[in-house]
Amino acid sequence: MQKFNQHFSILILLMLLFVQGCSLKNTNQVANPDPDKSIIDLAHKSGLAIDPSSIKGSDRVKNSDDSWQYLISLFAIPEIDDALIEKQLNWYLAHPKYIETIQTRAEPYLYNIIKQVEEKGLPGEFALLPAVESGFKAHVYSRAKASGLWQFIPSTGRLYGLDQNWWYDGRRDVYASTEAATSYLKKLGGVFDNDWLLALASYNAGMGTVGRAIKRNAANNKATDFWSLSLPRETKNYVPRLLALAKIFANAEQYGISLKTQTHKPTFMAIDIGSQLELSKAAQLSNTTVDELFHLNPGLSRGYTPPQGPHRLLIPIDNAELFKKNLAALPVDQRVQWQRHKIKTGENLGAIARRYKTRINAIREVNHLPNNNIRAGAYLLIPVSRKQAGENPFYQASTAKIPSHKSNYRVKAGDSLWGIARKLGLHSKDIAQWNKIGLNNTLSLGQTLVIRPPIKQTASKQSISYTVRSGDSLYAISEKFNVSVADLRKWNASTLGKYLKPGQTLTVKSSQPAT
């Protein structure tokens, strides 16, 4: 019966549209070119309940092979005129470079995000949420300890299966975090009867905060929609920020905004690798670089996939079949390179971990040790990357000398545009522009690239509260945050005793998060 009523409502609205179209034609006005939007708008004006996802009139756009146009065809939240939305819209229009930047950053992840949003039955606007949360930066870390494209805090991340350990942070895993975020948003939609604005508000402020606001209004016989609730200022701006961005994308030409063209097809393949694999070996098997793999797999914090999983790698789509073929032929004992360490009398795990610049927990995990007890004469396997820079480049301080004047760079074996840019502290887009080449162009061995000095930027450091864990030392913590032991002592002079104690809180001022 509900489905019949839905179809009957649409039939009535189509008749209204026909009458409205005739009226507009007689008065020389231009009818709305989007029939879906007209139906939705008339539904709201007429008080009829229409599920936007049930309207399929935009197939001509939905079948588009351009990702951004395809995404726009999935938009389902009716446009609203509100001062807060207008304020956010004006900010975006005053910063057109930002609109361009988020489109570029989204390119590797966009197809997968759209796919997950569509499969969960979410409004297409939700695919733009990473622009609001993180600016489509997979490695961004907030003061609230949120991380990744979707800015999961540690507790919510763990609740949705995003592991966080020395090897890996699932919140930065663009594949796992997108699955988790869309599942979370779908759950929130169910909690609030598919009121997507309340779901969005809850994603930002939490279900409890929004639920209590609804109860307060209901108790006072007030409306309980998003616009009527008393919510934190951040949340009151958060929802309009997404709606404003969606409005700009949906009406880009009207606002003078240029949308990029991106072929609507996968850019990577998620491949089950079965067990731990060294990233430098994966790069060889897939004919890519370690930097490229880290760019697609920013959840990895080391030069290896985690020993306990997830045993999955995102591989560029054009290299995926080659990788699968070569991986199948690779002997298991060649997947990782281990250093065999014979334990000497008087040694402990802390000293061994410092020697190899690793963590006690990492050694225990690899060697299946139930505790920190070891005995002299026994052997330990220590993971040692073939590349000295075996950790995620997003979190390493660049030791390369940033050019201060125009110079030339000669392409070496294994170089990629993205890798050269990271090495020199530049942006690959800038290098491509200076040399009038495409971002995906293949570089030739010995090719000369023009390099110009970058605009100087000051890295911002944030004050982080770090809780000391069992086995920690000042040296290990300094390595974790890329700061000096002397600075750690200075920042914590009033609280630092002779020994560190598990549970003790330290202040760390760093531009990079703990892993």
ROVEXMI-881428 format. One record per residue (C-alpha): x, y, z; residue in three letters. Coordinates in pm, whole numbers, plus 50000, padded with zeros to 5 digits. Each point is the difference from the previous one (the first is absolute). Example, Ala and Ser with C-alpha at 12.3 -4.5 7.8 and 13.67 -1.06 7.14 Angstrom:
2
512304955050780ALA
501375034449934SER
***
This chain:
515
500005000050000MET
502875023750084GLN
501574993549659LYS
496635006649830PHE
499655032950187ASN
503535009749896GLN
499274993249633HIS
496625017450025PHE
501695030650152SER
502555001149718ILE
497174997349743LEU
498265030050155ILE
503235019750002LEU
500694992049635LEU
496565013749915MET
500815031250201LEU
503285003049814LEU
498184997949667PHE
497635027950105VAL
502895020550138GLN
501974994849678GLY
497115012249789CYS
499645030450224SER
503685008449974LEU
499904995849625LYS
497115024549971ASN
501835026250207THR
503354995949815ASN
501734987150318GLN
502594972349999VAL
498904967450160ALA
502314981750242ASN
502234978249776PRO
500294973350269ASP
496724980550027PRO
501184981150311ASP
500635032350189LYS
496625013649890SER
498244969250135ILE
501835001950333ILE
499385037650037ASP
496294996349916LEU
499744970850242ALA
501225021350285HIS
497765029149903LYS
497014976749973SER
500694982150326GLY
500524966549828LEU
502604975150128ALA
502274990949708ILE
503174979550043ASP
502535016749765PRO
501794967049945SER
496834985849840SER
500045025649718ILE
502004987649700LYS
499425028049750GLY
503665009949990SER
501254968649827ASP
501495021449722ARG
502315014950266VAL
500284969350220LYS
501364980449706ASN
502705026449957SER
503584987549984ASP
501175030550194ASP
500304994550376SER
498985034950107TRP
496925000849777GLN
499084964850113TYR
500325011150363LEU
497785030549943ILE
497324976849857SER
499934982550341LEU
499325031950197PHE
496764994850195ALA
499815027250269ILE
497695028249884PRO
501705034049972GLU
499105022850290ILE
500195037950023ASP
501615008550331ASP
502345027550120ALA
502524975050139LEU
500184981449668ILE
500385033049817GLU
502865010050230LYS
501884967549933GLN
499235002449627LEU
501485035049984ASN
503184987450170TRP
500444972449741TYR
499365024249714LEU
502625023650143ALA
502504971049996HIS
499594983249659PRO
503514985750029LYS
498784978450288TYR
497244985349781ILE
502654991449741GLU
502364985650262THR
497474976450158ILE
499064986649658GLN
503664992049931THR
500514983750340ARG
496834979549960ALA
501034984749666GLU
501614967550130PRO
497134993050242TYR
496885014649834LEU
498764969349811TYR
500184977850309ASN
498295026150219ILE
497155004649752ILE
499654962149972LYS
499744995750379GLN
497565029250037VAL
497784986249725GLU
500084964250132GLU
498965011850348LYS
497085020049856GLY
501385032950133LEU
499425034049840PRO
502735007849747GLY
500875031450194GLU
501664977850262PHE
502814991949755ALA
501115036250048LEU
500264996050378LEU
503794993549991PRO
500375035049849ALA
498385014250315VAL
501714976050242GLU
503554998749868SER
500245018949672GLY
500384965349841PHE
503374995350173LYS
500344964050115ALA
502825007350245HIS
498565030550181VAL
499894998650382TYR
497925023150220SER
500415013650352ARG
497094977650100ALA
502144970049895LYS
497824993749695ALA
501814986349696SER
499514991649634GLY
497675010549718LEU
496934995450220TRP
501625012550324GLN
499244970950230PHE
500965004450364ILE
501774969350147PRO
497004985850188SER
497505002949712THR
502614986249763GLY
500474969050214ARG
496224996450033LEU
499804997349620TYR
502894975649967GLY
502815024649922LEU
503084985550171ASP
502595024550133GLN
503464987150089ASN
503695005449935TRP
499754985049653TRP
496735014049878TYR
497235025550058ASP
496724989649840GLY
498665035550032ARG
502505010349732ARG
499244969449784ASP
497915016049724VAL
498314966949917TYR
499154988450353ALA
499105034650133SER
497615006749711THR
498234967050069GLU
499855009050371ALA
498825035949946ALA
497224990849758THR
498854972050235SER
499975024650288TYR
498045025849799LEU
497504973549892LYS
499504990450365LYS
499485036550096LEU
497455003449721GLY
498094970550144GLY
500105014550351VAL
498515032949880PHE
497434985649754ASP
502055009849694ASN
500145036550102ASP
503415004649840TRP
500655034250152LEU
499644985250349LEU
502244971149892ALA
502645024949885LEU
499725019650324ALA
500464967850196SER
503084990549798TYR
501515032750118ASN
498655003950354ALA
499034964550094GLY
496634982550025MET
499655008950367GLY
500375037349943THR
497445000749719VAL
497644976150181GLY
499975021650313ARG
499345031249791ALA
497014982749838ILE
498614989550339LYS
500295035550135ARG
498095014149705ASN
497364972650013ALA
499465006250373ALA
499345036949923ASN
497744992449699ASN
502595014449760LYS
500964987049655ALA
502704973350001THR
501545005349656ASP
503705009549974PHE
499335037149951TRP
497915002050319SER
502434982250234LEU
502425016250242SER
503314983949904LEU
503705009150040PRO
501095028549771ARG
502414977149813GLU
497134976349913THR
497665028649902LYS
502655010249743ASN
501064964549907TYR
496774989549829VAL
499605032949803PRO
503624996649890ARG
499294967049825LEU
496695012449855LEU
501725031249865ALA
502724979449834LEU
497434976749844ALA
498035030049874LYS
503105013749827ILE
500764966549834PHE
496394996049889ALA
499955035449854ASN
503675003849905ALA
499385018449674GLU
497665024750169GLN
502685008150259TYR
502845001749747GLY
501724969350146ILE
501844975949771SER
499564963250083LEU
502764976349897LYS
499294971349764THR
500844966250150GLN
499204967049831THR
497634980750225HIS
502014968250046LYS
502134984750280PRO
503475014250055THR
501144971350223PHE
499234963950080MET
499864986550355ALA
502004967449992ILE
500054973450271ASP
503694992050049ILE
499454972350257GLY
502845008250239SER
502565026650088GLN
501885015849711LEU
502825025249984GLU
499055031749809LEU
503235001549800SER
499324964549881LYS
496395009449913ALA
501325029449797ALA
502244976549799GLN
497174975249942LEU
497635027249878SER
502545020749805ASN
499205030750211THR
501935018550271THR
499784997950378VAL
498885036350004ASP
497114992349765GLU
498914971050221LEU
500125021450313PHE
497945026449816HIS
497234974549940LEU
500514982650337ASN
500565028450250PRO
498714977850281GLY
503354981749998LEU
502445015250246SER
503014978249923ARG
501734984249704GLY
497814969050042TYR
496384989950010THR
498964990250356PRO
500954964450112PRO
496474993750129GLN
498265017749710GLY
498105014449837PRO
501744980949721HIS
498905023449724ARG
501785024249772LEU
498575026149766LEU
501854997449669ILE
499635024149703PRO
497404984449773ILE
502364998449699ASP
502554980250204ASN
497634977250191ALA
500074969249776GLU
503805001049973LEU
500235002150380PHE
497654970550054LYS
501934978849749LYS
503425008150150ASN
498764996150359LEU
498664965349926ALA
503464989949873ALA
501875014950299LEU
501274974750258PRO
498545006550346VAL
503435003850161ASP
500785029349766GLN
497005021050099ARG
501875018050278VAL
503625004850096GLN
500804992650363TRP
503115007350202GLN
500904970050219ARG
501185012550339HIS
501704977850259LYS
499135011650353ILE
503065008250208LYS
500364997550377THR
498545031150166GLY
497965011049697GLU
496325008650029ASN
497315007049742LEU
500225037650056GLY
503695001149909ALA
499494977549698ILE
497075021349879ALA
502095031850028ARG
502894984149811ARG
497794990949704TYR
497815031550028LYS
496864979950053THR
497504994050281ARG
499924973850273ILE
496434990849906ASN
501044995649637ALA
502734975150094ILE
497614981550230ARG
497324998049732GLU
502374986549734VAL
501534974550237ASN
496734990550175HIS
501375009350343LEU
497365000350279PRO
502015025050208ASN
503355018650011ASN
501974970450136ASN
502864988149778ILE
503024977850062ARG
503615002849893ALA
500984977949708GLY
496534999749841ALA
499285016549666TYR
497555027549909LEU
498735010049657LEU
500185037649950ILE
498225016249703PRO
502515021149806VAL
498905017649682SER
502194998149689ARG
499425037349965LYS
501475022050270GLN
496915022149976ALA
497754970450075GLY
497225019750167GLU
497055019249863ASN
501375031249827PRO
497015020150121PHE
501504998750351TYR
503685004149935GLN
501865032450027ALA
501495007149661SER
503795000050006THR
500245011849641ALA
501295034949937LYS
497105020849871ILE
501145020449698PRO
500345037450063SER
500455009549634HIS
499154987049655LYS
501874967749925SER
499864967849798ASN
499284964750116TYR
501194969649802ARG
497594970450016VAL
501474968650159LYS
498944963749983ALA
496774994350193GLY
499095036950011ASP
496395011349971SER
498625035349991LEU
498354995150339TRP
503164985350153GLY
502205028549868ILE
497545025450139ALA
500094984050346ARG
503794997249989LYS
500355037149925LEU
497195011950227GLY
497925011649701LEU
496674991949834HIS
499914976649699SER
497415022649835LYS
502465029350010ASP
502844979449851ILE
497664988149723ALA
498945035749927GLN
503585013549993TRP
500964972949750ASN
496735000249799LYS
499374962950054ILE
497024980350129GLY
499814987050357LEU
499824964349868ASN
502795003549743ASN
502704973150010THR
503405014950079LEU
503064989649799SER
503314990350158LEU
502325030249977GLY
497175024149918GLN
500635035450129THR
497275017250199LEU
499855037050085VAL
499625005950374ILE
498975033450148ARG
500205010450368PRO
496794994750198PRO
498135026550194ILE
501334998750354LYS
497594985050250GLN
500374995650374THR
499064966150132ALA
497465004150279SER
500634979950315LYS
497234988750228GLN
500154991850367SER
499084963550051ILE
499364981550324SER
501714966249981TYR
499284972150249THR
503074979350084VAL
499634963049917ARG
501714969550141SER
503524997149853GLY
500205036849901ASP
503175020550043SER
500735036749933LEU
502104989149704TYR
497184979049853ALA
497495028450046ILE
502425025049840SER
500344976849700GLU
496244995849977LYS
499375037649974PHE
503285010049830ASN
501025022950287VAL
503075000650225SER
500274984650347VAL
501205034050124ALA
496775016349880ASP
497924972950165LEU
501765007250330ARG
499515037749956LYS
496264997249920TRP
499434977150299ASN
502485014350250ALA
497415003950277SER
498554965049973THR
502834978249873LEU
501564978650271GLY
503044977549989LYS
498014971649839TYR
497074998849759LEU
496894982750127LYS
497264983749788PRO
496975022950003GLY
502085031550053GLN
499025029049771THR
502675019049805LEU
499675031849795THR
501454997049648VAL
500215028649750LYS
500164984949655SER
498725004449645SER
499434962549963GLN
497814975650194PRO
500994969150190ALA
499714966849824THR
***
